[in-house]
Amino acid sequence: MNQKLLENKVIVITGGSGLLGRSFVSCVAEHGSVAVIADTDQAKSSRFMQELSSAGADDHVVFIKADITSKTSLESLISELHHRFGKIDALVNNAYPRNTSYGAKFEDVTYDNFSQNVSMHLGGYFMASQLFAGYFKKQGYGSIVNMASIYGVVAPRFSIYEGTDMTMPVEYAVIKSGVIHLTKYLAQYLKGSNIRVNCICPGGILDQQPEGFLSRYNSFSGTKGMLDPKDLQGTLLFLLSDLSKYINGQNIVVDDGWSL
Ligand SMILES: NC(=O)c1ccc[n+]([C@@H]2O[C@H](COP(=O)([O-])OP(=O)(O)OC[C@H]3O[C@@H](n4cnc5c(N)ncnc54)[C@H](O)[C@@H]3O)[C@@H](O)[C@H]2O)c1
């Protein structure tokens, strides 16, 4: 693959210090872009920056503490990037805000917790998109990639969680189907302004899940089963680069056939 697919771009990855974010940051920096980690977790981000530095891979990476649920924080992120680089090429909406009650079974989700989680995650993606799209409009170009999930596309397979503490939270289904449609809405709304908006729906990502769950999950997969963060890199690169110049408002499912 062309090593400089994203040469001289400035790409913001919210939640850039998380499981998928770290992989995205490394990948876009390797392909010639400035990768901006926009994350609330200062300590985790500092550790990540340290790791990149030890590996000699921090040249094109910057960390700016930012919170997608705060308009002030997003505005100062955009303003700082404009001052430092004079432009922003793309936003990857990848943060994963959730409150301490997130992950409860359907019967146990309160109205307040439901509303708060939807507001932080889907609302945060909305607000980041609104503010970055405003900047992109003035600039004359831009791109947004939203991270959704297969659970925004298909109904959950609750049986794979049996015997574990895990479930597929109702908020997540609502948030991720909302993210997919937010993508289409924005692509249509911004049509003609040289701003593309697309979406990626990953399947489950391997992260120390219990054995029984893994074998039940993997039985629905094609060849690999749960994916690794690296398995999403190609799709992100494609959507951020000119290879997908005329792809707009689309959703790409990357799940090894799990949702078929
Ligand atoms: N991990 C999976 O299996 C999986 C599968 C499908 C989709 N996804 C989606 O991919 C995205 C990333 O998931 P992940 O597994 O890497 O999550 P993660 O929890 O590992 O990382 C999320 C990051 O977001 C940061 N964050 C939290 N609230 C924030 C806020 N308000 N503003 C800015 N940053 C904030 C956290 O500090 C963390 O570094 C999410 O949208 C998630 O729904 C993940």
The ligand as an SDF file (V2000), in Angstrom:
LIG
                    3D

 44 48  0  0  0  0  0  0  0  0999 V2000
  -14.0050   -2.2500   20.9260 N   0  0  0  0  0  0  0  0  0  0  0  0
  -14.9790   -2.7840   20.1970 C   0  0  0  0  0  0  0  0  0  0  0  0
  -15.2260   -4.0060   20.2380 O   0  0  0  0  0  0  0  0  0  0  0  0
  -15.7890   -1.9160   19.2680 C   0  0  0  0  0  0  0  0  0  0  0  0
  -16.6240   -2.5550   18.3380 C   0  0  0  0  0  0  0  0  0  0  0  0
  -17.3970   -1.7640   17.4890 C   0  0  0  0  0  0  0  0  0  0  0  0
  -17.3480   -0.3910   17.5840 C   0  0  0  0  0  0  0  0  0  0  0  0
  -16.5260    0.2040   18.4950 N   0  0  0  0  0  0  0  0  0  0  0  0
  -16.5180    1.6630   18.5590 C   0  0  0  0  0  0  0  0  0  0  0  0
  -15.2140    2.1350   18.3050 O   0  0  0  0  0  0  0  0  0  0  0  0
  -15.0110    3.3530   19.0390 C   0  0  0  0  0  0  0  0  0  0  0  0
  -13.7890    3.2110   19.9280 C   0  0  0  0  0  0  0  0  0  0  0  0
  -14.0080    2.1350   20.8260 O   0  0  0  0  0  0  0  0  0  0  0  0
  -12.8570    1.5400   21.7630 P   0  0  0  0  0  0  0  0  0  0  0  0
  -13.1880    0.1290   22.0030 O   0  0  0  0  0  0  0  0  0  0  0  0
  -11.5300    1.9010   21.2230 O   0  0  0  0  0  0  0  0  0  0  0  0
  -13.1380    2.3380   23.1250 O   0  0  0  0  0  0  0  0  0  0  0  0
  -12.1470    2.5870   24.3590 P   0  0  0  0  0  0  0  0  0  0  0  0
  -12.9940    2.6820   25.5670 O   0  0  0  0  0  0  0  0  0  0  0  0
  -11.0130    1.6050   24.3610 O   0  0  0  0  0  0  0  0  0  0  0  0
  -11.5220    4.0200   24.0470 O   0  0  0  0  0  0  0  0  0  0  0  0
  -12.3380    5.1490   24.0100 C   0  0  0  0  0  0  0  0  0  0  0  0
  -11.5050    6.3880   24.2720 C   0  0  0  0  0  0  0  0  0  0  0  0
  -12.4130    7.5070   24.3110 O   0  0  0  0  0  0  0  0  0  0  0  0
  -11.9800    8.3920   25.3160 C   0  0  0  0  0  0  0  0  0  0  0  0
  -13.1130    9.2050   25.7400 N   0  0  0  0  0  0  0  0  0  0  0  0
  -14.1330    8.8880   26.5730 C   0  0  0  0  0  0  0  0  0  0  0  0
  -14.9870    9.9180   26.7030 N   0  0  0  0  0  0  0  0  0  0  0  0
  -14.4940   10.9250   25.9320 C   0  0  0  0  0  0  0  0  0  0  0  0
  -14.9280   12.2320   25.6540 C   0  0  0  0  0  0  0  0  0  0  0  0
  -16.0360   12.7310   26.2170 N   0  0  0  0  0  0  0  0  0  0  0  0
  -14.2080   12.9960   24.7930 N   0  0  0  0  0  0  0  0  0  0  0  0
  -13.0630   12.5160   24.2320 C   0  0  0  0  0  0  0  0  0  0  0  0
  -12.5870   11.2680   24.4840 N   0  0  0  0  0  0  0  0  0  0  0  0
  -13.2990   10.4890   25.3100 C   0  0  0  0  0  0  0  0  0  0  0  0
  -11.4560    7.4720   26.4280 C   0  0  0  0  0  0  0  0  0  0  0  0
  -10.5830    8.1700   27.3020 O   0  0  0  0  0  0  0  0  0  0  0  0
  -10.7710    6.3830   25.6230 C   0  0  0  0  0  0  0  0  0  0  0  0
   -9.3890    6.6720   25.4290 O   0  0  0  0  0  0  0  0  0  0  0  0
  -16.3110    3.6140   19.8180 C   0  0  0  0  0  0  0  0  0  0  0  0
  -17.1460    4.4220   19.0420 O   0  0  0  0  0  0  0  0  0  0  0  0
  -16.9000    2.2150   19.9140 C   0  0  0  0  0  0  0  0  0  0  0  0
  -18.2800    2.2400   20.1010 O   0  0  0  0  0  0  0  0  0  0  0  0
  -15.7420   -0.5310   19.3410 C   0  0  0  0  0  0  0  0  0  0  0  0
  1  2  1  0
  2  3  2  0
  2  4  1  0
  4  5  1  0
  4 44  2  0
  5  6  2  0
  6  7  1  0
  7  8  2  0
  8  9  1  0
  8 44  1  0
  9 10  1  0
  9 42  1  0
 10 11  1  0
 11 12  1  0
 11 40  1  0
 12 13  1  0
 13 14  1  0
 14 15  2  0
 14 16  1  0
 14 17  1  0
 17 18  1  0
 18 19  2  0
 18 20  1  0
 18 21  1  0
 21 22  1  0
 22 23  1  0
 23 24  1  0
 23 38  1  0
 24 25  1  0
 25 26  1  0
 25 36  1  0
 26 27  1  0
 26 35  1  0
 27 28  2  0
 28 29  1  0
 29 30  1  0
 29 35  2  0
 30 31  1  0
 30 32  2  0
 32 33  1  0
 33 34  2  0
 34 35  1  0
 36 37  1  0
 36 38  1  0
 38 39  1  0
 40 41  1  0
 40 42  1  0
 42 43  1  0
M  CHG  2   8   1  16  -1
M  END
$$$$
